[in-house]
Structures are given as structure tokens and as C-alpha cells.
Amino acid sequence: MQTTEENKSVGYGLFLAFIGVAVFSLTLPLTSALTDNLSYYDIGIGRSLIAAAGALIAFALFGVGDKLPKGNQWFKLLITSIGISYGFPILTAVGMQSVPSSHGAIILGGLTLVTALFGAFLDKKRLSSAFLSVAILGFGVIVIFALVTNKGTDLSFYHGDIALVAAVILAGLGYAQGGILARDLGGWRVICWTLIISLPVLISLGLFLVDIDNVLRLDSHSWVQFLVLGLFNSLIGFFFWFRGLALAGVSAASQVQLLQPFLTYYVAVIFLGEQQDVVVLGFALLIVGIIALAQKILRSERGG
């Protein structure tokens, strides 16, 4: 039987995960704004390098404390870094070179389900058929949402789809592993160490793939967007996301990410003046219901 304190911990974890997802929802609008001046490689690698610099500053200000990674935690951090520091950004950049954005959104919508599956695998837990059914339903609703709101979406196979599927797999693995590590190290330390141990690879990739002239030509407004993308979407957002995954459990908290497309949409409505569509609100409410159902199933299975 789950205690009141445990229920509160799960609830707080879901709240933190929501904050993380809210921060992540800025990724698409900021990336879209920057593509006028930067390539996907410039953005993907550049944002991780900015985040790594922020991680170094965070450790300089607050220290590493008594939570220094030990033993196989370094290997788990490496797995996390492959997923989120350069695997996902690079493979997404490769894929989006040939894939329409509306088509790519359908594939990337599978990240929530993949994260839950990896979380169960790494935790050596079995997801119930009831939870899996609801998780698959959530993914299905996201696919339908993408088709409805992007009329004429091409469902043909693109070579870039292979890179996007690989990106989703690596990101799901990185999210799950990072969330589990955060139970011992804390969310902010996990993302900071992840970025720092990624620096050799990021710098090497940057030398070959980043056009530094493009970056240097950015105006002040674009630089602000680039810094926000790096420091918030690739660093600070993970403080909340990993801590949320740790407290609520990867399978439970991962479902909150189903809200990301809708949060992104309303960011565009509020800040970019795009017209609101009542259909989007209907889909958003449906997703909220699916997330609530998933949490009810998990709470029942925990004995809460």
C-alpha cells in the first residue's frame, strides 16, 4: 500500500516533469526562428555546447558536493550523454534535412512511449497491458493531431526517417537513464555531468559540422534566442525533467511529455500571435484525460 508521503512525492515529481516539458516546448519555436541564419547542425551542436558551458559555470558556483558519480554511474552518464547531448540533436539534424517538419513531428511523437519502455527495461519492471494500451493510445492521439493540424502531411517513407527513429530511440534511452540516475545524483547534477563528459565529442563534431561564420554573423536578437535554447532547453529544463522522472518514476512522468506539442502550440498563440484553433484545445483536453488515466492505472498498480 502506497503511503500519503509517497503519493505526494509522485505528485511533486509530475509537477516538476511538467515544468521541464513546458521549457522543452520552446525548442521548436526557437529552432524555427534560428534556421533563417543557422543550419540544423549549427543549432544542434551549438545549443549543447552552450549548455555544457552553463554546466561548468553551475559547478563552479555550487560545487559538485558529495554526489560525485561513482563506478558504473560514469557509464550510465555516458549512455545519457549519447542520447541527449549529441545523439538526438545530431540525428534530428540529419533527419530534418530531407523530412518535412509535419512528417517528422509524427515520428518524434513516439518519444514518450519509448521513454516509458526504456524506463521499465532499465528498472527491470514489467509494464502492465493496461498502462501500455493507454500509452499507445496517447501516441496514437498525437499522430492523429499531427495529421489533422497539418493537412496534407506526407506519410511516405523518407531516408531521413531512419535518422529520426534512431534519434527517438537514443533520446528515450537518455531520458530514462538520466531519470534513474537522478535518484542518487540529483537532476541538476545528472545533466551537468552528462554535458561535461560530452564536451570532447561535442567540440570534435563542432569543428567539422558547425559553420562558425554563421554563428558569428548572428544579430543580438538571434544570440538571445540561441542562448535561451542552450541554457534553458538543453540545461535548466533538465533540472526539472530528470528530478521529475526520479520522483514520479520514469513510466509515470514520461507521459507528461504528451503535452509538449500543445504547449508549443500555445506558445506560438501567445507570443507569436497565431490564431487559436478550438480543435487543438479538444485534442489537448483528450491528452490530459489520457495522462490522468495512465496515472490512475500506475497508482492502482502501486497500491495507492
C-alpha positions in Angstrom: 0.0 0.0 0.0 1.4 3.3 -1.0 1.7 6.0 1.8 0.5 9.5 1.6 4.1 10.8 1.5 4.8 8.5 -1.5 1.8 9.9 -3.3 2.9 13.4 -2.6 6.3 12.6 -3.9 4.8 11.2 -7.1 2.6 14.3 -7.5 5.5 16.6 -7.0 7.5 14.7 -9.5 4.8 15.0 -12.1 4.7 18.8 -11.4 8.4 19.1 -11.9 8.2 17.0 -15.1 5.5 19.4 -16.4 7.8 22.4 -15.8 10.5 20.6 -17.7 8.2 19.8 -20.6 7.0 23.5 -20.6 10.6 24.6 -21.0 11.1 22.0 -23.8 8.0 23.3 -25.6 10.1 26.4 -26.5 12.5 24.3 -28.5 10.6 24.2 -31.8 9.7 27.9 -32.0 13.3 28.9 -31.1 14.8 26.4 -33.5 12.5 27.6 -36.3 13.5 31.2 -35.7 17.2 30.3 -35.8 17.0 28.3 -39.0 16.9 31.5 -41.0 20.6 32.0 -40.1 21.9 28.7 -38.9 21.9 25.1 -40.1 20.4 22.3 -38.0 24.0 21.2 -37.2 24.9 24.7 -36.0 21.8 24.7 -33.8 22.0 21.1 -32.5 25.7 21.1 -31.6 25.8 24.8 -30.6 23.0 24.5 -28.1 24.7 21.6 -26.4 28.0 23.5 -26.3 26.2 26.5 -24.7 24.6 24.1 -22.2 27.9 22.5 -21.4 29.4 25.9 -20.7 26.4 26.6 -18.4 27.1 23.3 -16.6 30.7 24.2 -16.0 29.5 27.5 -14.5 26.9 25.8 -12.3 29.6 23.5 -10.8 31.9 26.5 -10.4 29.2 28.3 -8.4 27.7 25.5 -6.4 30.4 22.8 -6.4 29.9 19.1 -7.1 29.2 18.4 -3.4 29.3 14.9 -2.1 27.4 13.5 -5.0 30.4 12.7 -7.3 29.5 9.9 -9.7 31.0 6.5 -8.7 31.7 3.2 -10.5 29.2 2.4 -13.2 27.4 5.7 -12.8 30.0 7.1 -15.1 29.0 4.6 -17.8 25.3 5.4 -17.2 26.1 9.1 -17.6 27.8 8.2 -20.9 24.7 6.4 -22.1 22.6 9.5 -21.1 25.0 11.8 -23.0 24.8 9.7 -26.1 21.1 10.0 -26.0 20.5 13.7 -25.3 23.8 15.7 -25.7 24.7 14.7 -29.3 22.8 11.6 -30.4 19.3 13.3 -30.5 20.5 16.7 -31.8 22.7 15.3 -34.5 20.3 12.6 -35.7 17.4 15.0 -35.7 19.5 17.5 -37.8 20.3 14.7 -40.2 16.7 13.6 -40.5 15.2 17.0 -40.9 17.4 17.8 -43.9 15.0 15.6 -46.0 11.9 15.2 -43.9 9.0 17.7 -43.8 8.5 19.1 -40.3 4.9 17.9 -40.1 6.0 14.4 -41.1 8.9 14.5 -38.6 6.6 15.5 -35.8 4.7 12.2 -36.1 7.9 10.2 -35.6 9.2 12.4 -32.8 5.8 11.9 -31.1 6.8 8.4 -30.2 9.4 9.7 -27.7 7.0 9.5 -24.7 6.3 5.8 -25.3 9.9 4.9 -26.0 11.0 6.6 -22.7 8.4 4.6 -20.7 9.6 1.4 -22.3 13.3 2.1 -21.6 12.4 3.2 -18.1 10.8 -0.2 -17.4 13.6 -2.1 -19.0 16.4 -0.3 -17.0 14.4 -0.6 -13.8 13.7 -4.3 -14.5 10.0 -3.7 -14.2 7.2 -5.0 -16.3 4.6 -2.5 -17.7 1.1 -3.8 -17.5 -1.0 -4.3 -20.6 -3.4 -1.6 -19.3 -0.7 1.0 -19.0 0.8 0.1 -22.4 -2.6 0.3 -24.0 -3.1 3.8 -22.7 0.5 4.9 -23.6 0.0 3.6 -27.1 -3.4 5.4 -27.3 -1.6 8.6 -26.3 0.9 8.2 -29.1 -2.0 7.5 -31.5 -3.7 10.7 -30.5 -0.5 12.7 -31.1 -0.3 11.1 -34.6 -3.9 12.0 -35.4 -3.3 15.5 -34.0 -0.4 16.0 -36.3 -2.4 14.7 -39.3 -5.4 16.9 -38.5 -3.4 20.1 -37.9 -1.0 19.7 -40.7 -3.3 18.9 -43.6 -1.6 17.2 -46.5 1.1 15.6 -44.3 3.1 13.2 -46.4 3.2 9.7 -44.9 5.6 8.4 -47.5 8.9 6.9 -46.4 11.9 9.2 -46.3 15.5 8.2 -45.8 15.6 10.8 -43.0 13.0 8.7 -41.2 15.8 6.3 -40.2 17.7 9.0 -38.5 14.6 10.3 -36.7 13.7 6.9 -35.4 17.2 6.4 -34.2 17.0 9.9 -32.6 13.8 8.9 -30.7 15.4 5.6 -29.5 18.5 7.3 -28.2 16.6 10.2 -26.6 14.2 7.8 -24.9 17.2 5.8 -23.6 18.9 9.0 -22.4 15.8 10.3 -20.7 15.1 7.1 -18.9 18.8 6.5 -17.8 19.1 10.1 -16.7 15.9 10.0 -14.7 17.0 6.8 -12.9 20.5 8.3 -12.2 18.8 11.4 -10.7 17.5 9.3 -7.8 21.1 9.2 -6.5 22.8 12.2 -8.0 20.0 14.8 -8.3 18.5 16.1 -11.5 20.8 19.1 -12.0 24.0 17.1 -11.4 23.0 14.4 -13.9 22.5 16.9 -16.7 25.6 18.9 -15.8 27.9 15.8 -15.7 26.2 14.5 -18.9 27.1 17.7 -20.7 30.6 18.0 -19.3 31.6 14.4 -20.3 30.2 15.1 -23.7 32.4 18.1 -24.4 35.2 16.2 -26.2 32.7 14.7 -28.7 30.8 18.0 -29.0 33.9 20.0 -29.7 35.1 17.4 -32.2 31.8 17.4 -34.0 31.6 21.2 -33.9 34.9 21.6 -35.7 33.6 19.6 -38.6 29.9 20.3 -38.7 29.4 23.9 -37.4 29.9 26.9 -39.6 31.4 29.3 -37.2 30.9 32.2 -39.6 27.1 31.7 -39.5 27.2 31.8 -35.7 29.4 35.0 -35.6 27.0 36.7 -38.0 24.1 36.4 -35.7 22.5 39.6 -34.5 21.8 40.3 -30.9 18.2 39.1 -31.0 19.2 35.8 -32.5 22.0 35.4 -30.0 19.4 35.8 -27.2 17.3 33.1 -28.8 20.4 30.8 -29.2 21.4 31.3 -25.5 17.9 30.6 -24.3 17.8 27.5 -26.4 21.1 26.3 -25.0 20.8 27.3 -21.3 17.1 26.6 -20.8 16.1 23.9 -23.2 19.3 21.9 -23.0 20.3 22.5 -19.4 17.8 24.1 -16.9 14.8 22.3 -18.3 16.5 19.0 -17.5 17.0 20.1 -13.8 13.2 19.7 -13.5 12.7 16.9 -16.0 15.2 14.5 -14.5 14.1 15.2 -11.0 10.5 14.7 -12.0 11.4 11.3 -13.6 13.3 10.3 -10.5 10.5 11.2 -8.0 7.4 10.1 -10.0 9.0 7.2 -11.8 10.1 7.2 -15.5 6.9 5.5 -16.8 4.6 7.9 -14.9 6.5 11.1 -15.6 7.2 10.3 -19.2 3.5 10.6 -20.1 3.5 14.3 -19.2 5.6 14.9 -22.4 2.5 14.1 -24.4 1.5 17.7 -23.6 4.6 19.2 -25.3 3.0 19.7 -28.8 0.1 21.5 -27.3 2.3 23.7 -25.1 4.4 24.5 -28.1 1.2 25.5 -30.0 0.0 27.8 -27.2 3.5 29.4 -27.0 3.0 30.3 -30.7 -0.5 31.6 -30.0 0.5 33.8 -27.0 3.9 35.1 -28.2 3.7 34.9 -32.0 0.1 35.9 -32.4 -1.0 32.8 -34.2 -4.8 32.2 -34.3 -6.1 29.7 -31.8 -7.9 26.6 -33.1 -10.6 25.1 -30.9 -9.7 21.6 -32.4 -6.3 21.9 -30.7 -8.0 22.6 -27.4 -10.1 19.5 -27.8 -7.0 17.3 -28.5 -5.2 18.9 -25.6 -8.1 18.0 -23.2 -8.1 14.5 -24.6 -4.4 14.1 -23.9 -4.9 15.4 -20.3 -7.5 12.7 -19.8 -5.2 10.1 -21.2 -2.4 11.2 -18.9 -4.7 11.1 -15.9 -5.9 7.6 -16.8 -2.3 6.4 -17.1 -1.5 7.9 -13.7 -4.6 6.2 -12.2 -3.5 2.8 -13.6 0.0 3.2 -12.2 -1.3 4.4 -8.8 -3.6 1.3 -8.7 -0.7 -1.0 -9.5 1.5 0.6 -6.8 -1.3 0.0 -4.3 -2.1 3.7 -3.9 
